[in-house]
Amino acid sequence: MDARDTDKAVAVRDLERRFGSFVAVNHVSFDVMKGEIFGFLGPNGAGKSTTIRMLCGILAPTAGTGTVAGFDIRDQTEQIKSHIGYMSQKFSLYEDLTVEENIDFYSGIYRIPPDKKRERKEWVIEMAGLHEHRRLRTGILSGGWKQRLALGCAILHEPPIVFLDEPTSGVDPLSRRQFWDLIYELSGRGVTVFVTTHYMDEAEYCDRLGLIYRGELIALGTPGALKTELMREDVLSVLCEHPQDAMPEIEQVAGVKEVALFGRGLHAVVEDGASAAVGVRSRLVERGYQAVQVEQIAPSLEDVFVSLIEARDRLEQPQREVRR
């Protein structure tokens, strides 16, 4: 074994999963290093959850190879399951049980030795800040508290790798921020965190990111590298009245590739920022728009991902038309 392989928590090569003629995951390859926070991003139906299910030993791959915690995803699925934690967006909690009863239940599932159960229960309650809620029925807790409890139950057995599938979906922004503090704490203890999310601000918290689209991995790298190396176009921030109505006007300006709503304004992906800014400003003023502000800005991760996906769609469009 290559010495570098011992530093890898997850290693995947040409992973594929088909459902009949539909290719859900198409020859995906990547590594996740031990102790890393790895973000796996993509729109709904892109293949994120299917990939996680294969890595967790729940779903057999159609083709390709992979290891998780050093165990083969085809032949050693039971060993994988005992070395990972898994948390889905549905939290997998029993709402009729109290907080403590849920922890006790999962202690049994993970076969935690009797002499260690109390210690682990108290650790989860401390980690999740659930002291005042420990005897409450789980069903009456807010989404943020359920989220913390679900994470605690997923890591009761102290797994070296934890898979979090859209774990912050449906919770408030403050709870999301607090949850990421817990993720950082786990990573600081050497736990590898593999997380899927569609929140672009959360992607910034990850050490590295993979973007999957239509089953293919189309980008892989640190947030900084993706913004500086993969974004060849410039980005303009455009503020004006009625931004949605202004979109088709901006799209007519030479050098503008894409325009999207961004907060209260617009982001335009352009070939040359300086010349496009002049063109956009002139176009909007000519059309009677007031208080027009146009400036070139550093691209956000959302800009990068939109640009990559649009480029992939443009590349595949002629192929789809030929197949018709």
Secondary structure, 3 states (H helix, E strand, C coil): CCHHHHHEEEEEEEEEEEECCEEEEEEEEEEEECCCEEEEECCCCCCHHHHHHHHCCCCCCCEEEEEECCEECCCCHHHHHHCEEEEECCCCCCCCCEHHHHHHHHHHHCCCCHHHHHHHHHHHHHHHCCHHHCCCEHHHCCHHHHHHHHHHHHCCCCCCEEEEECCCCCCCHHHHHHHHHHHHHHHHCCCEEEEEECCHHHHCCCCEEEEEECCEEEEEECHHHHHHHCCCCEEEEEECCCHHHHHHHHHCCCCEEEEEEECCEEEEEECCHHHHHHHHHHHHHHCCCCCCEEEEECCCHHHHHHHHHHHHHHHHHHHHHHHC
